[in-house]
Amino acid sequence: MKILIVTSSYQKTETDKFTDFMYNMAQEFRRKGHEVLVVAAHYPGLPKKDMLKEIPVERFRYFIPSKFEKLAYDSGMAVNMRKSHLAKLQLPLYMLSGTFAVMRAARKFRPDVVHSLWVFPQGLMCAIAKKFCKFPLVINAIGTEAYLAKKMKMGSMIKFAANTADAVTATSSATANAVKSCGYGKDIQIIFNGADDALFNPGNSGAEIIKEHNLQNKKILLCIGRFNEMKGQRYLIEAMPEVLKKFPETSLLLIGEGPLKEELQKYVQSQNLQNNIIFLGNKAHEELAKYYAACDIFIIPSIVDSHGVAEGGQGLVTKEAMLTGKCVIGANTGGIPDLVINNETGLLVEQKSPAQLSEAIIKLLSDDALRARLSEAGHKMAKEKAAWSGICAEYEEIYRRIKKPD
Protein backbone atom coordinates (compact mmCIF):
# COMPACT_ATOMS: atom_id res chain seq x y z
CA MET A 1 0.00 0.00 0.00
CA LYS A 2 1.23 3.53 -0.80
CA ILE A 3 0.85 5.84 2.22
CA LEU A 4 1.35 9.61 2.09
CA ILE A 5 1.92 11.05 5.59
CA VAL A 6 1.46 14.82 6.00
CA THR A 7 2.89 16.44 9.11
CA SER A 8 4.08 19.80 10.43
CA SER A 9 7.41 18.38 11.62
CA TYR A 10 9.55 15.33 11.05
CA GLN A 11 12.91 14.03 12.19
CA LYS A 12 15.57 16.33 10.73
CA THR A 13 18.41 13.84 10.21
CA GLU A 14 19.06 10.14 10.80
CA THR A 15 21.36 11.08 13.70
CA ASP A 16 18.90 13.51 15.26
CA LYS A 17 18.64 12.63 18.97
CA PHE A 18 15.03 13.76 18.97
CA THR A 19 12.95 10.85 17.68
CA ASP A 20 9.34 11.84 17.16
CA PHE A 21 6.27 9.65 16.83
CA MET A 22 5.81 10.64 13.17
CA TYR A 23 9.19 9.13 12.36
CA ASN A 24 8.45 5.96 14.32
CA MET A 25 5.06 5.59 12.64
CA ALA A 26 6.57 5.93 9.17
CA GLN A 27 9.30 3.42 9.98
CA GLU A 28 6.78 0.88 11.29
CA PHE A 29 4.74 1.16 8.09
CA ARG A 30 7.93 0.67 6.07
CA ARG A 31 8.82 -2.43 8.12
CA LYS A 32 5.37 -3.80 7.32
CA GLY A 33 6.15 -3.54 3.61
CA HIS A 34 4.28 -0.36 2.71
CA GLU A 35 5.66 2.38 0.46
CA VAL A 36 5.74 5.62 2.46
CA LEU A 37 6.24 9.25 1.44
CA VAL A 38 6.37 12.03 4.05
CA VAL A 39 5.40 15.63 3.29
CA ALA A 40 6.52 17.94 6.09
CA ALA A 41 7.17 21.60 6.72
CA HIS A 42 10.63 22.85 5.83
CA TYR A 43 13.16 23.70 8.52
CA PRO A 44 15.93 26.27 7.92
CA GLY A 45 19.11 24.61 6.68
CA LEU A 46 17.52 21.32 5.63
CA PRO A 47 17.13 20.20 1.99
CA LYS A 48 13.72 20.30 0.33
CA LYS A 49 14.06 16.61 -0.56
CA ASP A 50 15.66 14.02 1.68
CA MET A 51 15.88 10.29 2.35
CA LEU A 52 15.82 9.18 6.00
CA LYS A 53 16.25 5.44 6.58
CA GLU A 54 14.74 4.52 3.21
CA ILE A 55 11.78 6.89 3.55
CA PRO A 56 11.63 9.88 1.15
CA VAL A 57 10.80 13.22 2.77
CA GLU A 58 9.58 16.28 0.88
CA ARG A 59 9.73 19.53 2.84
CA PHE A 60 7.68 22.51 1.70
CA ARG A 61 8.93 26.04 2.23
CA TYR A 62 6.42 28.59 3.41
CA PHE A 63 8.45 31.79 3.83
CA ILE A 64 11.28 33.58 2.01
CA PRO A 65 14.07 33.72 3.03
CA SER A 66 13.64 30.29 4.60
CA LYS A 67 15.90 31.16 7.54
CA PHE A 68 12.96 33.17 8.90
CA GLU A 69 10.54 30.22 8.91
CA LYS A 70 9.27 30.29 12.51
CA LEU A 71 5.96 28.44 12.60
CA ALA A 72 6.82 24.72 12.70
CA TYR A 73 9.23 22.60 14.78
CA ASP A 74 10.98 23.57 18.04
CA SER A 75 8.29 24.15 20.71
CA GLY A 76 5.38 23.45 18.33
CA MET A 77 3.04 25.73 16.43
CA ALA A 78 0.90 26.83 19.37
CA VAL A 79 3.88 27.99 21.43
CA ASN A 80 5.69 29.43 18.41
CA MET A 81 2.69 31.61 17.55
CA ARG A 82 2.46 32.85 21.13
CA LYS A 83 6.14 33.75 21.15
CA SER A 84 6.48 35.22 17.66
CA HIS A 85 4.25 37.61 15.70
CA LEU A 86 6.12 36.51 12.58
CA ALA A 87 5.13 32.89 13.21
CA LYS A 88 1.50 33.98 13.54
CA LEU A 89 1.67 35.87 10.24
CA GLN A 90 3.13 32.81 8.52
CA LEU A 91 0.09 30.57 9.18
CA PRO A 92 -1.84 31.51 5.98
CA LEU A 93 1.34 31.12 3.90
CA TYR A 94 2.03 27.79 5.56
CA MET A 95 -1.45 26.51 4.74
CA LEU A 96 -1.31 27.70 1.13
CA SER A 97 2.15 26.28 0.50
CA GLY A 98 1.31 23.06 2.33
CA THR A 99 -1.90 22.52 0.37
CA PHE A 100 -0.05 22.80 -2.94
CA ALA A 101 2.68 20.47 -1.60
CA VAL A 102 0.07 17.82 -0.77
CA MET A 103 -1.52 18.18 -4.22
CA ARG A 104 1.85 17.84 -5.97
CA ALA A 105 2.77 14.78 -3.91
CA ALA A 106 -0.63 13.16 -4.44
CA ARG A 107 -0.48 13.58 -8.22
CA LYS A 108 3.07 12.25 -8.45
CA PHE A 109 3.03 9.54 -5.75
CA ARG A 110 -0.60 8.43 -6.33
CA PRO A 111 -1.14 7.21 -2.76
CA ASP A 112 -3.70 4.62 -1.72
CA VAL A 113 -4.34 6.77 1.35
CA VAL A 114 -3.29 10.16 2.73
CA HIS A 115 -2.75 10.27 6.49
CA SER A 116 -2.83 13.76 8.01
CA LEU A 117 -1.20 14.20 11.40
CA TRP A 118 -3.11 16.93 13.26
CA VAL A 119 -6.56 18.03 12.22
CA PHE A 120 -5.37 21.65 11.96
CA PRO A 121 -3.72 22.96 9.91
CA GLN A 122 -2.59 19.76 8.13
CA GLY A 123 -6.08 18.23 8.16
CA LEU A 124 -7.54 21.34 6.56
CA MET A 125 -4.75 21.43 3.96
CA CYS A 126 -5.38 17.78 3.06
CA ALA A 127 -9.15 18.28 2.96
CA ILE A 128 -8.77 21.11 0.43
CA ALA A 129 -6.28 19.06 -1.62
CA LYS A 130 -8.69 16.09 -1.55
CA LYS A 131 -11.32 18.18 -3.34
CA PHE A 132 -8.94 18.41 -6.32
CA CYS A 133 -7.06 15.10 -6.16
CA LYS A 134 -9.76 12.70 -4.90
CA PHE A 135 -7.73 10.53 -2.51
CA PRO A 136 -8.89 8.58 0.58
CA LEU A 137 -8.07 10.67 3.66
CA VAL A 138 -7.50 9.79 7.30
CA ILE A 139 -7.19 12.72 9.71
CA ASN A 140 -5.48 12.00 13.00
CA ALA A 141 -6.36 14.58 15.71
CA ILE A 142 -3.35 14.49 17.99
CA GLY A 143 -3.26 17.22 20.59
CA THR A 144 -4.48 20.66 21.40
CA GLU A 145 -5.01 21.88 17.83
CA ALA A 146 -8.80 21.50 17.99
CA TYR A 147 -8.98 23.50 21.24
CA LEU A 148 -6.75 26.22 19.81
CA ALA A 149 -8.52 26.41 16.45
CA LYS A 150 -11.86 26.83 18.23
CA LYS A 151 -10.33 29.49 20.48
CA MET A 152 -9.09 31.29 17.34
CA LYS A 153 -12.66 31.18 15.91
CA MET A 154 -11.65 28.50 13.39
CA GLY A 155 -13.91 25.72 14.63
CA SER A 156 -15.76 25.71 11.30
CA MET A 157 -12.49 24.81 9.58
CA ILE A 158 -12.06 21.81 11.89
CA LYS A 159 -15.63 20.74 11.07
CA PHE A 160 -15.01 21.08 7.32
CA ALA A 161 -11.75 19.11 7.47
CA ALA A 162 -13.23 16.32 9.58
CA ASN A 163 -16.36 16.04 7.43
CA THR A 164 -14.23 15.87 4.27
CA ALA A 165 -12.09 13.02 5.62
CA ASP A 166 -13.04 9.39 5.08
CA ALA A 167 -12.05 8.57 8.66
CA VAL A 168 -11.10 10.60 11.74
CA THR A 169 -9.05 9.24 14.62
CA ALA A 170 -7.88 10.86 17.84
CA THR A 171 -5.09 10.08 20.26
CA SER A 172 -7.32 10.52 23.32
CA SER A 173 -10.93 10.88 24.42
CA ALA A 174 -10.25 14.52 25.32
CA THR A 175 -8.98 15.28 21.81
CA ALA A 176 -11.93 13.46 20.22
CA ASN A 177 -14.35 15.53 22.32
CA ALA A 178 -12.58 18.72 21.26
CA VAL A 179 -13.09 17.83 17.58
CA LYS A 180 -16.75 16.99 18.21
CA SER A 181 -17.22 20.32 19.99
CA CYS A 182 -16.40 21.99 16.66
CA GLY A 183 -19.52 20.42 15.14
CA TYR A 184 -18.30 17.03 13.87
CA GLY A 185 -20.98 14.45 14.60
CA LYS A 186 -19.57 11.13 13.38
CA ASP A 187 -17.66 8.47 15.31
CA ILE A 188 -14.00 9.08 16.11
CA GLN A 189 -11.82 6.05 16.73
CA ILE A 190 -9.34 6.43 19.60
CA ILE A 191 -5.87 5.22 18.61
CA PHE A 192 -2.96 6.17 20.84
CA ASN A 193 0.35 7.38 19.50
CA GLY A 194 2.89 4.65 20.03
CA ALA A 195 6.11 4.04 21.88
CA ASP A 196 9.04 1.74 21.16
CA ASP A 197 8.35 -1.45 23.10
CA ALA A 198 11.63 -2.97 21.88
CA LEU A 199 13.65 -0.16 23.50
CA PHE A 200 11.46 0.29 26.58
CA ASN A 201 10.80 -3.01 28.33
CA PRO A 202 10.98 -4.59 31.81
CA GLY A 203 14.27 -6.32 30.97
CA ASN A 204 16.22 -3.05 31.01
CA SER A 205 18.67 -2.39 33.84
CA GLY A 206 18.98 0.85 35.80
CA ALA A 207 22.08 -0.24 37.75
CA GLU A 208 24.37 2.08 35.79
CA ILE A 209 22.19 5.13 36.59
CA ILE A 210 21.91 4.21 40.27
CA LYS A 211 25.69 3.92 40.52
CA GLU A 212 26.39 7.08 38.50
CA HIS A 213 24.17 9.25 40.72
CA ASN A 214 24.88 7.49 44.05
CA LEU A 215 21.27 6.39 44.45
CA GLN A 216 21.93 3.09 46.20
CA ASN A 217 19.33 2.32 48.90
CA LYS A 218 17.21 5.31 47.86
CA LYS A 219 13.65 5.58 46.60
CA ILE A 220 13.81 7.01 43.10
CA LEU A 221 11.13 9.20 41.51
CA LEU A 222 11.38 10.19 37.85
CA CYS A 223 9.77 12.98 35.81
CA ILE A 224 10.65 13.67 32.18
CA GLY A 225 9.44 16.67 30.22
CA ARG A 226 10.14 20.15 28.95
CA PHE A 227 10.19 22.73 31.74
CA ASN A 228 7.16 24.78 30.79
CA GLU A 229 3.91 25.67 32.51
CA MET A 230 1.88 22.78 31.07
CA LYS A 231 4.25 20.06 32.30
CA GLY A 232 3.55 21.04 35.92
CA GLN A 233 6.91 20.12 37.50
CA ARG A 234 6.49 22.94 40.03
CA TYR A 235 3.69 21.05 41.80
CA LEU A 236 5.75 17.88 41.98
CA ILE A 237 8.66 19.80 43.49
CA GLU A 238 6.29 21.38 46.02
CA ALA A 239 5.11 17.87 46.98
CA MET A 240 8.61 16.70 47.91
CA PRO A 241 8.87 18.09 51.48
CA GLU A 242 5.92 15.92 52.60
CA VAL A 243 7.39 12.88 50.85
CA LEU A 244 10.76 13.45 52.54
CA LYS A 245 9.15 13.56 55.98
CA LYS A 246 8.04 9.95 55.48
CA PHE A 247 10.85 8.77 53.20
CA PRO A 248 13.90 10.99 53.73
CA GLU A 249 16.07 8.85 51.45
CA THR A 250 14.11 9.75 48.32
CA SER A 251 15.52 11.33 45.17
CA LEU A 252 13.54 13.02 42.41
CA LEU A 253 15.24 12.97 39.00
CA LEU A 254 14.09 15.67 36.57
CA ILE A 255 15.04 15.25 32.91
CA GLY A 256 14.50 18.02 30.38
CA GLU A 257 15.20 21.63 29.49
CA GLY A 258 12.94 24.61 29.01
CA PRO A 259 12.11 28.20 29.92
CA LEU A 260 11.14 27.46 33.55
CA LYS A 261 14.17 25.36 34.44
CA GLU A 262 16.25 28.14 36.00
CA GLU A 263 13.29 29.41 38.03
CA LEU A 264 12.61 25.91 39.37
CA GLN A 265 16.27 25.35 40.21
CA LYS A 266 16.28 28.56 42.25
CA TYR A 267 13.11 27.44 44.04
CA VAL A 268 14.69 24.08 44.90
CA GLN A 269 17.71 25.89 46.34
CA SER A 270 15.51 28.24 48.35
CA GLN A 271 13.71 25.26 49.91
CA ASN A 272 17.00 23.45 50.61
CA LEU A 273 15.91 20.50 48.46
CA GLN A 274 18.98 20.36 46.22
CA ASN A 275 20.23 17.12 47.78
CA ASN A 276 17.00 15.33 46.91
CA ILE A 277 15.99 16.90 43.59
CA ILE A 278 18.43 16.44 40.72
CA PHE A 279 18.19 18.33 37.42
CA LEU A 280 19.77 16.18 34.71
CA GLY A 281 19.16 18.21 31.53
CA ASN A 282 18.21 16.53 28.29
CA LYS A 283 19.11 12.92 27.61
CA ALA A 284 19.26 11.00 24.33
CA HIS A 285 16.15 8.94 23.74
CA GLU A 286 18.05 5.66 24.04
CA GLU A 287 19.48 6.75 27.40
CA LEU A 288 16.02 7.24 28.86
CA ALA A 289 15.50 3.47 28.95
CA LYS A 290 18.05 3.20 31.79
CA TYR A 291 16.43 6.01 33.77
CA TYR A 292 12.98 4.42 33.55
CA ALA A 293 14.51 1.13 34.68
CA ALA A 294 16.19 2.81 37.65
CA CYS A 295 13.10 4.52 39.07
CA ASP A 296 10.52 3.21 41.53
CA ILE A 297 7.73 5.55 40.39
CA PHE A 298 7.26 7.66 37.26
CA ILE A 299 5.22 10.87 37.60
CA ILE A 300 3.55 13.02 34.93
CA PRO A 301 2.10 16.10 36.75
CA SER A 302 0.81 17.96 33.65
CA ILE A 303 -1.77 20.72 34.00
CA VAL A 304 -4.11 22.79 31.84
CA ASP A 305 -1.99 25.90 31.37
CA SER A 306 -3.05 29.55 31.36
CA HIS A 307 -3.69 29.34 27.59
CA GLY A 308 -6.04 26.39 28.00
CA VAL A 309 -3.50 23.89 26.68
CA ALA A 310 -3.22 20.38 28.16
CA GLU A 311 -1.60 17.10 27.10
CA GLY A 312 -3.46 16.13 23.94
CA GLY A 313 -2.45 12.51 24.30
CA GLN A 314 -1.29 10.42 27.20
CA GLY A 315 2.29 11.65 27.01
CA LEU A 316 4.95 9.58 25.25
CA VAL A 317 6.90 9.32 28.50
CA THR A 318 3.88 7.78 30.24
CA LYS A 319 3.79 4.97 27.68
CA GLU A 320 7.54 4.44 27.84
CA ALA A 321 7.45 4.18 31.64
CA MET A 322 4.57 1.70 31.53
CA LEU A 323 6.25 -0.38 28.83
CA THR A 324 9.29 -0.53 31.13
CA GLY A 325 7.00 -1.92 33.83
CA LYS A 326 7.00 1.12 36.11
CA CYS A 327 4.16 2.39 38.25
CA VAL A 328 2.83 5.76 37.09
CA ILE A 329 1.19 8.66 38.89
CA GLY A 330 -0.56 10.99 36.45
CA ALA A 331 -2.53 14.20 36.63
CA ASN A 332 -6.17 13.97 35.61
CA THR A 333 -5.79 16.19 32.52
CA GLY A 334 -5.86 15.80 28.74
CA GLY A 335 -5.45 12.24 27.51
CA ILE A 336 -3.59 10.93 30.56
CA PRO A 337 -6.71 9.26 32.12
CA ASP A 338 -7.13 7.12 28.98
CA LEU A 339 -4.00 5.19 29.98
CA VAL A 340 -3.58 5.88 33.70
CA ILE A 341 -6.80 4.47 35.15
CA ASN A 342 -6.98 5.23 38.85
CA ASN A 343 -6.23 2.22 41.07
CA GLU A 344 -6.12 -0.04 38.01
CA THR A 345 -3.12 0.90 35.86
CA GLY A 346 -1.71 3.67 38.07
CA LEU A 347 -2.82 6.50 40.33
CA LEU A 348 -4.57 9.66 39.15
CA VAL A 349 -4.40 12.96 41.04
CA GLU A 350 -6.02 16.32 40.44
CA GLN A 351 -3.86 18.83 38.61
CA LYS A 352 -1.94 21.51 40.52
CA SER A 353 -2.19 19.56 43.78
CA PRO A 354 1.10 19.04 45.64
CA ALA A 355 -0.92 17.50 48.50
CA GLN A 356 -2.44 14.79 46.29
CA LEU A 357 0.89 14.16 44.59
CA SER A 358 2.69 13.64 47.90
CA GLU A 359 -0.14 11.43 49.18
CA ALA A 360 0.02 9.24 46.05
CA ILE A 361 3.82 8.97 46.18
CA ILE A 362 3.78 8.02 49.87
CA LYS A 363 1.00 5.50 49.25
CA LEU A 364 3.00 3.71 46.56
CA LEU A 365 6.33 3.84 48.38
CA SER A 366 4.61 2.35 51.45
CA ASP A 367 3.00 -0.55 49.60
CA ASP A 368 5.22 -2.71 47.40
CA ALA A 369 2.36 -5.07 46.56
CA LEU A 370 0.14 -2.23 45.32
CA ARG A 371 3.00 -0.80 43.29
CA ALA A 372 3.66 -4.20 41.71
CA ARG A 373 -0.02 -4.75 40.88
CA LEU A 374 -0.44 -1.36 39.23
CA SER A 375 2.86 -1.73 37.37
CA GLU A 376 1.85 -5.10 35.94
CA ALA A 377 -1.59 -3.87 34.84
CA GLY A 378 -0.10 -0.69 33.37
CA HIS A 379 2.50 -2.66 31.44
CA LYS A 380 -0.15 -4.97 30.01
CA MET A 381 -2.34 -2.06 28.89
CA ALA A 382 0.61 -0.20 27.33
CA LYS A 383 1.63 -3.32 25.39
CA GLU A 384 -1.92 -3.68 24.09
CA LYS A 385 -2.60 -0.04 23.23
CA ALA A 386 0.71 1.81 22.89
CA ALA A 387 3.09 -0.48 20.95
CA TRP A 388 3.68 0.69 17.38
CA SER A 389 3.04 -2.70 15.77
CA GLY A 390 -0.52 -2.82 17.12
CA ILE A 391 -1.22 0.84 16.42
CA CYS A 392 -0.17 0.61 12.78
CA ALA A 393 -2.28 -2.55 12.43
CA GLU A 394 -5.32 -0.52 13.53
CA TYR A 395 -4.54 2.10 10.88
CA GLU A 396 -4.04 -0.60 8.24
CA GLU A 397 -7.56 -1.80 8.96
CA ILE A 398 -8.90 1.73 8.44
CA TYR A 399 -6.86 2.14 5.24
CA ARG A 400 -8.24 -1.10 3.79
CA ARG A 401 -11.77 0.03 4.60
CA ILE A 402 -11.53 3.41 2.85
CA LYS A 403 -9.08 2.55 0.06
CA LYS A 404 -10.38 2.78 -3.50
CA PRO A 405 -10.76 -0.57 -5.28
CA ASP A 406 -7.75 -1.51 -7.42
Secondary structure, 3 states (H helix, E strand, C coil): CEEEEEECCCCCCCCCCCCCHHHHHHHHHHHCCCEEEEEEECCCCCCCEEEECCEEEEEECCCCCHHHCCCCCCCCHHHHHHHCHHHHHHHHHHHHHHHHHHHHHHHHHCCCEEEEECHHHHHHHHHHHHHHHCCCEEEEECCCHHHHHHHCCCHHHHHHHHHHCCEEEECCHHHHHHHHCCCCCCCCEECCCCECCCCCCCCCCCHHHHHHCCCCCCEEEEEECCCCHHHCHHHHHHHHHHHHHHCCCEEEEEECCCCCHHHHHHHHHHCCCCCCEEECCCCCHHHHHHHHHHCCEEEECCCCCCCCCCCCCCCHHHHHHHHCCCEEEEECCCCHHHHCCECCCEEEECCCCHHHHHHHHHHHHCCHHHHHHHHHHHHHHHHHHCEHHHHHHHHHHHHHHHCCCC
